[in-house]
């Protein structure tokens, strides 16, 4: 998944964490639309907590490069 995030970040020259947030939002919308019976408030809260944990772990694992645009990585 990291390769997808980095390639999209390089293509659009935006910080990788923004791409990750957008992908998580798309996954949430897809899950809400395709889940049998829809998604209720409890499911939305659980998905939100899991998403926040994934973002925090990614930030810890990648360091300050995760906040920078790809054009600033080589400087």
N, CA, C and O atoms as a GROMACS GRO file, in nm:
protein
  300
    1UNK      N    1   0.082  -0.119   0.000
    1UNK     CA    2   0.000   0.000   0.000
    1UNK      C    3   0.086   0.125   0.000
    1UNK      O    4   0.048   0.228  -0.055
    2UNK      N    5   0.202   0.116   0.062
    2UNK     CA    6   0.292   0.231   0.067
    2UNK      C    7   0.338   0.275  -0.071
    2UNK      O    8   0.353   0.394  -0.096
    3UNK      N    9   0.360   0.178  -0.160
    3UNK     CA   10   0.404   0.213  -0.296
    3UNK      C   11   0.296   0.290  -0.370
    3UNK      O   12   0.326   0.383  -0.445
    4UNK      N   13   0.171   0.253  -0.349
    4UNK     CA   14   0.060   0.324  -0.413
    4UNK      C   15   0.053   0.467  -0.360
    4UNK      O   16   0.037   0.561  -0.438
    5UNK      N   17   0.066   0.482  -0.230
    5UNK     CA   18   0.059   0.615  -0.170
    5UNK      C   19   0.173   0.702  -0.219
    5UNK      O   20   0.152   0.818  -0.255
    6UNK      N   21   0.295   0.647  -0.222
    6UNK     CA   22   0.409   0.726  -0.267
    6UNK      C   23   0.400   0.761  -0.416
    6UNK      O   24   0.435   0.872  -0.455
    7UNK      N   25   0.352   0.668  -0.499
    7UNK     CA   26   0.342   0.698  -0.642
    7UNK      C   27   0.236   0.805  -0.668
    7UNK      O   28   0.256   0.892  -0.753
    8UNK      N   29   0.124   0.799  -0.597
    8UNK     CA   30   0.022   0.904  -0.612
    8UNK      C   31   0.071   1.038  -0.559
    8UNK      O   32   0.041   1.143  -0.616
    9UNK      N   33   0.147   1.035  -0.449
    9UNK     CA   34   0.202   1.159  -0.394
    9UNK      C   35   0.300   1.223  -0.492
    9UNK      O   36   0.299   1.345  -0.509
   10UNK      N   37   0.383   1.142  -0.557
   10UNK     CA   38   0.476   1.196  -0.655
   10UNK      C   39   0.404   1.248  -0.778
   10UNK      O   40   0.442   1.350  -0.834
   11UNK      N   41   0.300   1.177  -0.821
   11UNK     CA   42   0.227   1.218  -0.940
   11UNK      C   43   0.159   1.353  -0.921
   11UNK      O   44   0.163   1.438  -1.010
   12UNK      N   45   0.096   1.373  -0.804
   12UNK     CA   46   0.022   1.497  -0.780
   12UNK      C   47   0.100   1.598  -0.696
   12UNK      O   48   0.050   1.706  -0.668
   13UNK      N   49   0.223   1.563  -0.655
   13UNK     CA   50   0.311   1.648  -0.576
   13UNK      C   51   0.242   1.699  -0.449
   13UNK      O   52   0.242   1.819  -0.421
   14UNK      N   53   0.183   1.607  -0.375
   14UNK     CA   54   0.124   1.639  -0.245
   14UNK      C   55   0.183   1.546  -0.141
   14UNK      O   56   0.238   1.441  -0.174
   15UNK      N   57   0.172   1.585  -0.017
   15UNK     CA   58   0.228   1.505   0.092
   15UNK      C   59   0.160   1.368   0.099
   15UNK      O   60   0.039   1.359   0.080
   16UNK      N   61   0.236   1.262   0.126
   16UNK     CA   62   0.180   1.127   0.130
   16UNK      C   63   0.068   1.108   0.232
   16UNK      O   64  -0.022   1.028   0.209
   17UNK      N   65   0.073   1.179   0.344
   17UNK     CA   66  -0.032   1.159   0.442
   17UNK      C   67  -0.168   1.209   0.390
   17UNK      O   68  -0.272   1.156   0.429
   18UNK      N   69  -0.167   1.309   0.302
   18UNK     CA   70  -0.293   1.355   0.242
   18UNK      C   71  -0.351   1.249   0.148
   18UNK      O   72  -0.472   1.229   0.144
   19UNK      N   73  -0.264   1.182   0.074
   19UNK     CA   74  -0.309   1.074  -0.014
   19UNK      C   75  -0.366   0.960   0.071
   19UNK      O   76  -0.469   0.903   0.035
   20UNK      N   77  -0.301   0.928   0.182
   20UNK     CA   78  -0.350   0.822   0.269
   20UNK      C   79  -0.487   0.857   0.326
   20UNK      O   80  -0.575   0.771   0.332
   21UNK      N   81  -0.507   0.980   0.367
   21UNK     CA   82  -0.636   1.022   0.420
   21UNK      C   83  -0.744   1.013   0.313
   21UNK      O   84  -0.854   0.966   0.340
   22UNK      N   85  -0.712   1.056   0.191
   22UNK     CA   86  -0.810   1.047   0.082
   22UNK      C   87  -0.846   0.902   0.050
   22UNK      O   88  -0.963   0.871   0.027
   23UNK      N   89  -0.747   0.814   0.050
   23UNK     CA   90  -0.775   0.672   0.025
   23UNK      C   91  -0.861   0.611   0.135
   23UNK      O   92  -0.949   0.529   0.108
   24UNK      N   93  -0.836   0.650   0.260
   24UNK     CA   94  -0.920   0.600   0.369
   24UNK      C   95  -1.063   0.651   0.359
   24UNK      O   96  -1.157   0.579   0.392
   25UNK      N   97  -1.080   0.775   0.313
   25UNK     CA   98  -1.215   0.829   0.294
   25UNK      C   99  -1.286   0.752   0.182
   25UNK      O  100  -1.404   0.717   0.197
   26UNK      N  101  -1.217   0.724   0.072
   26UNK     CA  102  -1.277   0.646  -0.037
   26UNK      C  103  -1.314   0.505   0.011
   26UNK      O  104  -1.419   0.453  -0.026
   27UNK      N  105  -1.229   0.445   0.093
   27UNK     CA  106  -1.261   0.312   0.148
   27UNK      C  107  -1.383   0.318   0.238
   27UNK      O  108  -1.466   0.227   0.235
   28UNK      N  109  -1.394   0.423   0.317
   28UNK     CA  110  -1.510   0.438   0.404
   28UNK      C  111  -1.639   0.453   0.323
   28UNK      O  112  -1.740   0.390   0.354
   29UNK      N  113  -1.636   0.536   0.220
   29UNK     CA  114  -1.754   0.556   0.136
   29UNK      C  115  -1.791   0.425   0.066
   29UNK      O  116  -1.909   0.389   0.061
   30UNK      N  117  -1.692   0.355   0.014
   30UNK     CA  118  -1.719   0.227  -0.050
   30UNK      C  119  -1.775   0.125   0.046
   30UNK      O  120  -1.868   0.052   0.013
   31UNK      N  121  -1.720   0.121   0.166
   31UNK     CA  122  -1.770   0.029   0.268
   31UNK      C  123  -1.914   0.064   0.307
   31UNK      O  124  -1.998  -0.024   0.323
   32UNK      N  125  -1.942   0.194   0.322
   32UNK     CA  126  -2.076   0.238   0.360
   32UNK      C  127  -2.178   0.206   0.253
   32UNK      O  128  -2.292   0.172   0.283
   33UNK      N  129  -2.138   0.216   0.126
   33UNK     CA  130  -2.231   0.190   0.017
   33UNK      C  131  -2.251   0.042  -0.010
   33UNK      O  132  -2.361   0.000  -0.046
   34UNK      N  133  -2.147  -0.038   0.007
   34UNK     CA  134  -2.153  -0.178  -0.031
   34UNK      C  135  -2.181  -0.274   0.085
   34UNK      O  136  -2.208  -0.392   0.062
   35UNK      N  137  -2.176  -0.225   0.207
   35UNK     CA  138  -2.200  -0.313   0.322
   35UNK      C  139  -2.348  -0.353   0.326
   35UNK      O  140  -2.435  -0.268   0.306
   36UNK      N  141  -2.375  -0.480   0.352
   36UNK     CA  142  -2.515  -0.521   0.364
   36UNK      C  143  -2.582  -0.451   0.481
   36UNK      O  144  -2.534  -0.460   0.594
   37UNK      N  145  -2.691  -0.383   0.456
   37UNK     CA  146  -2.762  -0.311   0.561
   37UNK      C  147  -2.704  -0.175   0.590
   37UNK      O  148  -2.752  -0.106   0.681
   38UNK      N  149  -2.604  -0.133   0.517
   38UNK     CA  150  -2.544  -0.001   0.539
   38UNK      C  151  -2.450   0.000   0.657
   38UNK      O  152  -2.409  -0.106   0.706
   39UNK      N  153  -2.416   0.118   0.703
   39UNK     CA  154  -2.324   0.134   0.816
   39UNK      C  155  -2.393   0.223   0.919
   39UNK      O  156  -2.454   0.324   0.884
   40UNK      N  157  -2.382   0.184   1.044
   40UNK     CA  158  -2.444   0.264   1.150
   40UNK      C  159  -2.338   0.348   1.221
   40UNK      O  160  -2.222   0.351   1.180
   41UNK      N  161  -2.379   0.415   1.327
   41UNK     CA  162  -2.287   0.505   1.396
   41UNK      C  163  -2.171   0.429   1.461
   41UNK      O  164  -2.058   0.478   1.463
   42UNK      N  165  -2.198   0.313   1.513
   42UNK     CA  166  -2.093   0.234   1.577
   42UNK      C  167  -1.989   0.192   1.474
   42UNK      O  168  -1.868   0.199   1.501
   43UNK      N  169  -2.034   0.148   1.359
   43UNK     CA  170  -1.941   0.111   1.253
   43UNK      C  171  -1.858   0.228   1.205
   43UNK      O  172  -1.739   0.213   1.177
   44UNK      N  173  -1.920   0.346   1.196
   44UNK     CA  174  -1.846   0.465   1.154
   44UNK      C  175  -1.740   0.503   1.256
   44UNK      O  176  -1.629   0.542   1.220
   45UNK      N  177  -1.773   0.492   1.384
   45UNK     CA  178  -1.677   0.525   1.490
   45UNK      C  179  -1.561   0.425   1.489
   45UNK      O  180  -1.445   0.464   1.500
   46UNK      N  181  -1.592   0.297   1.475
   46UNK     CA  182  -1.486   0.196   1.469
   46UNK      C  183  -1.395   0.219   1.349
   46UNK      O  184  -1.273   0.212   1.362
   47UNK      N  185  -1.453   0.247   1.232
   47UNK     CA  186  -1.373   0.274   1.113
   47UNK      C  187  -1.287   0.399   1.134
   47UNK      O  188  -1.171   0.401   1.092
   48UNK      N  189  -1.343   0.502   1.197
   48UNK     CA  190  -1.267   0.624   1.224
   48UNK      C  191  -1.150   0.600   1.318
   48UNK      O  192  -1.042   0.653   1.296
   49UNK      N  193  -1.171   0.521   1.422
   49UNK     CA  194  -1.063   0.491   1.516
   49UNK      C  195  -0.953   0.412   1.449
   49UNK      O  196  -0.835   0.440   1.467
   50UNK      N  197  -0.992   0.313   1.371
   50UNK     CA  198  -0.892   0.233   1.299
   50UNK      C  199  -0.815   0.320   1.201
   50UNK      O  200  -0.694   0.306   1.188
   51UNK      N  201  -0.883   0.411   1.133
   51UNK     CA  202  -0.817   0.500   1.038
   51UNK      C  203  -0.717   0.591   1.108
   51UNK      O  204  -0.607   0.613   1.057
   52UNK      N  205  -0.753   0.645   1.223
   52UNK     CA  206  -0.663   0.732   1.297
   52UNK      C  207  -0.540   0.654   1.343
   52UNK      O  208  -0.428   0.706   1.336
   53UNK      N  209  -0.559   0.533   1.390
   53UNK     CA  210  -0.446   0.449   1.432
   53UNK      C  211  -0.353   0.421   1.314
   53UNK      O  212  -0.231   0.427   1.328
   54UNK      N  213  -0.410   0.390   1.197
   54UNK     CA  214  -0.329   0.364   1.078
   54UNK      C  215  -0.249   0.488   1.039
   54UNK      O  216  -0.131   0.476   1.004
   55UNK      N  217  -0.309   0.605   1.045
   55UNK     CA  218  -0.238   0.729   1.011
   55UNK      C  219  -0.126   0.755   1.111
   55UNK      O  220  -0.015   0.792   1.070
   56UNK      N  221  -0.150   0.737   1.239
   56UNK     CA  222  -0.047   0.761   1.341
   56UNK      C  223   0.070   0.664   1.324
   56UNK      O  224   0.185   0.705   1.332
   57UNK      N  225   0.041   0.537   1.301
   57UNK     CA  226   0.149   0.439   1.281
   57UNK      C  227   0.230   0.474   1.156
   57UNK      O  228   0.352   0.460   1.156
   58UNK      N  229   0.164   0.519   1.050
   58UNK     CA  230   0.235   0.558   0.929
   58UNK      C  231   0.324   0.679   0.954
   58UNK      O  232   0.436   0.684   0.904
   59UNK      N  233   0.274   0.775   1.029
   59UNK     CA  234   0.354   0.893   1.060
   59UNK      C  235   0.477   0.857   1.143
   59UNK      O  236   0.586   0.909   1.119
   60UNK      N  237   0.459   0.768   1.239
   60UNK     CA  238   0.573   0.726   1.322
   60UNK      C  239   0.674   0.649   1.237
   60UNK      O  240   0.795   0.667   1.253
   61UNK      N  241   0.627   0.564   1.149
   61UNK     CA  242   0.716   0.481   1.068
   61UNK      C  243   0.791   0.556   0.960
   61UNK      O  244   0.902   0.516   0.925
   62UNK      N  245   0.734   0.663   0.907
   62UNK     CA  246   0.796   0.731   0.794
   62UNK      C  247   0.866   0.861   0.830
   62UNK      O  248   0.945   0.911   0.750
   63UNK      N  249   0.840   0.916   0.944
   63UNK     CA  250   0.909   1.037   0.989
   63UNK      C  251   0.860   1.162   0.918
   63UNK      O  252   0.749   1.166   0.865
   64UNK      N  253   0.947   1.265   0.917
   64UNK     CA  254   0.904   1.394   0.865
   64UNK      C  255   0.885   1.395   0.713
   64UNK      O  256   0.821   1.485   0.660
   65UNK      N  257   0.940   1.296   0.644
   65UNK     CA  258   0.918   1.288   0.498
   65UNK      C  259   0.770   1.271   0.466
   65UNK      O  260   0.725   1.310   0.358
   66UNK      N  261   0.696   1.213   0.557
   66UNK     CA  262   0.553   1.186   0.537
   66UNK      C  263   0.472   1.316   0.525
   66UNK      O  264   0.365   1.317   0.466
   67UNK      N  265   0.525   1.428   0.582
   67UNK     CA  266   0.456   1.556   0.579
   67UNK      C  267   0.500   1.645   0.463
   67UNK      O  268   0.436   1.748   0.438
   68UNK      N  269   0.605   1.609   0.391
   68UNK     CA  270   0.661   1.694   0.288
   68UNK      C  271   0.614   1.653   0.148
   68UNK      O  272   0.580   1.538   0.122
   69UNK      N  273   0.614   1.751   0.060
   69UNK     CA  274   0.585   1.722  -0.080
   69UNK      C  275   0.704   1.648  -0.141
   69UNK      O  276   0.818   1.666  -0.097
   70UNK      N  277   0.678   1.564  -0.241
   70UNK     CA  278   0.789   1.491  -0.305
   70UNK      C  279   0.895   1.583  -0.366
   70UNK      O  280   1.011   1.544  -0.373
   71UNK      N  281   0.859   1.702  -0.408
   71UNK     CA  282   0.958   1.792  -0.466
   71UNK      C  283   1.057   1.840  -0.361
   71UNK      O  284   1.165   1.888  -0.397
   72UNK      N  285   1.025   1.829  -0.232
   72UNK     CA  286   1.114   1.873  -0.124
   72UNK      C  287   1.194   1.758  -0.063
   72UNK      O  288   1.274   1.782   0.027
   73UNK      N  289   1.176   1.634  -0.110
   73UNK     CA  290   1.242   1.520  -0.049
   73UNK      C  291   1.393   1.520  -0.071
   73UNK      O  292   1.467   1.475   0.016
   74UNK      N  293   1.440   1.567  -0.183
   74UNK     CA  294   1.583   1.560  -0.216
   74UNK      C  295   1.663   1.676  -0.158
   74UNK      O  296   1.785   1.680  -0.175
   75UNK      N  297   1.598   1.768  -0.093
   75UNK     CA  298   1.670   1.886  -0.043
   75UNK      C  299   1.725   1.863   0.094
   75UNK      O  300   1.787   1.952   0.151
   0.00000   0.00000   0.00000
